[in-house]
Amino acid sequence: MNTALAFCGPPVTLHVPLSPGAQAAGHARRTAARMLTLEPALCPCPVAEDLVLIVSELVTNAVTHARGPYALTVSMEEGRIGIAVSDGSADLPARPDAAEGIAESGHGLKIVRALGADLFVSPSDSGKQVIAVLTW
């Protein structure tokens, strides 16, 4: 897999293609955590913990509910982090408040919102990006 990390002053951006399957979320978490260790001054510890959890939730949603190819992009600058997970499906995620009853799954986007992230979905030529933005 090709990983690109650009250190050209703020923002610092990481882009990594992800393999399909259960290993994708773990790989994405480790990659995001490594980025945080390389630029610790840009992200306070509590936000860093939220970032890793958001990456995990978004990637898990993509590999569970959409077809590939998958990719993770994280852009970090003082006071803001953008996390984008792209997939090869044009199908939009269900609204978190649309699920009825109690389900064992389907809480990923609710978790992301509960952590204070703004969520966006952006269609693309090859599918879509689900984007979370954290600010502090």
C-alpha positions in Angstrom: 0.0 0.0 0.0 1.1 3.5 -0.7 1.0 6.0 2.1 1.7 9.7 1.6 2.4 12.1 4.5 3.1 15.7 3.7 4.9 17.9 6.2 4.8 21.3 4.5 3.5 23.3 7.4 -0.1 23.3 8.4 -2.2 21.4 7.4 -0.5 18.0 7.7 -2.3 15.6 5.4 -2.2 11.8 5.3 -3.7 9.7 2.5 -3.7 5.9 2.6 -5.5 3.3 0.5 -7.2 0.6 2.6 -7.6 -3.1 2.0 -11.1 -4.5 2.2 -12.1 -6.5 5.2 -11.8 -6.5 9.0 -8.2 -5.5 9.0 -8.9 -2.1 7.4 -10.1 -0.4 10.6 -7.1 -1.6 12.6 -4.7 -0.4 9.9 -6.5 2.9 9.7 -6.3 3.4 13.5 -2.6 2.6 13.6 -1.9 4.9 10.7 -3.8 7.8 12.3 -2.1 7.2 15.7 1.3 7.2 13.9 0.4 10.5 12.3 -0.4 11.9 15.7 2.9 10.8 17.2 4.7 12.6 14.3 2.8 15.9 14.9 1.8 15.9 18.7 1.7 19.7 19.0 -1.1 19.9 16.5 -3.6 17.8 18.5 -4.4 17.7 22.2 -4.5 14.2 23.7 -8.3 14.0 24.3 -8.9 15.1 20.7 -6.3 12.5 19.5 -8.2 9.7 21.3 -11.5 10.9 19.6 -9.7 11.1 16.2 -8.6 7.4 16.4 -12.1 6.3 17.4 -13.7 8.3 14.6 -11.3 6.8 12.1 -12.2 3.4 13.3 -16.0 4.0 13.1 -15.9 5.5 9.7 -13.7 2.8 8.2 -15.7 0.1 9.8 -18.9 1.6 8.3 -17.3 1.8 4.9 -16.0 -1.8 4.7 -19.3 -3.1 6.3 -21.8 -1.2 4.2 -20.1 -0.2 0.9 -17.9 -1.7 -1.8 -14.3 -0.7 -2.4 -11.9 0.7 -3.1 -11.5 2.3 0.3 -9.2 5.1 1.4 -8.5 7.2 4.4 -7.5 10.9 4.3 -6.7 12.8 7.5 -5.9 16.5 7.4 -4.7 18.1 10.6 -4.0 21.7 11.5 -4.0 23.8 14.7 -7.6 23.7 16.0 -9.1 21.4 13.3 -8.9 17.8 12.0 -10.7 16.6 8.9 -11.2 12.8 8.4 -12.5 11.5 5.1 -13.2 7.9 4.3 -13.9 7.1 0.6 -15.5 4.1 -0.8 -16.7 2.8 -4.2 -20.5 3.0 -3.4 -22.7 5.9 -4.3 -25.3 4.7 -1.7 -25.6 7.3 1.1 -25.4 6.2 4.7 -28.7 6.0 6.5 -29.5 9.0 8.8 -28.6 8.0 12.4 -32.1 9.0 13.6 -33.8 6.9 10.9 -33.1 3.5 12.6 -35.9 2.3 14.7 -35.8 -0.1 17.7 -32.6 -1.4 19.3 -30.0 -2.8 17.0 -26.6 -4.3 17.7 -25.0 -2.3 14.9 -25.7 1.0 13.2 -24.4 3.3 15.9 -21.1 4.3 14.2 -22.3 7.7 12.9 -24.1 8.4 16.2 -20.8 7.8 18.0 -19.0 10.1 15.6 -21.5 12.9 16.3 -21.5 12.3 20.0 -17.7 12.9 20.0 -18.5 16.4 18.6 -17.6 15.9 14.9 -19.6 17.6 12.1 -20.5 15.0 9.5 -20.8 15.4 5.7 -21.2 13.1 2.8 -19.7 14.1 -0.6 -20.5 12.1 -3.7 -17.6 11.5 -6.1 -17.1 10.0 -9.5 -16.1 6.7 -8.0 -18.4 6.6 -5.0 -18.5 8.9 -2.0 -16.6 10.3 0.9 -17.9 10.4 4.5 -16.2 13.3 6.2 -15.9 14.1 9.9 -14.5 17.4 11.1 -13.4 18.0 14.7 -12.6 21.5 15.9 -11.4 22.7 19.3 
